[in-house]
Amino acid sequence: MKLRTLLLPIMLFASIVATPAVFASGDHPMTEGVIKKIDTNTGKITIKHGPIVNLDMPPMSMVFPVEDTSQLEGLAKGDNVKFYVVEKEGKMIIEELEAAN
């Protein structure tokens, strides 16, 4: 029983550290990625991203529309970003997008 008591905090810490999502001020999982292309005319961005936890999606490269095209301002191909994507009416849309430090 003592071993279990000792291992529980370690296992909890390991699960938190191994979580691929980054939580933002909105208290929801942000996904990290790298911009591969930006199309300001259509309001779409191509991102090579890590796992999207809230949609149970593995890492890949994808094109996403952004909810607010002003979020694309100041970003360029090759930039590291954090973003939050949701599914709305059968489409995945970026609600939050910001440059990563």
Disulfide bonds with the S-S distance in Angstrom:
none
